[in-house]
Amino acid sequence: MFKSLLTDEGGAQVVEYALIIAIISIVLVIALQPATIAASIDTVLTRVADCLAGNGCA
């Protein structure tokens, strides 16, 4: 019974595709993080500059 489970390769392709999708997802999250952080910093700096210029603080 256990030998047949160990030698059965029917679900191997599904596992491989899942691993590929997981790796691509991790790479995308890591690659897009700096853009998100840069946008957040830019927003903060813009708000500070507007506040210092007297344009109103939000």
Secondary structure, 3 states (H helix, E strand, C coil): CHHHHHHCCCCHHHHHHHHHHHHHHHHHHHHHHHHHHHHHHHHHHHHHHHHHHCCCCC
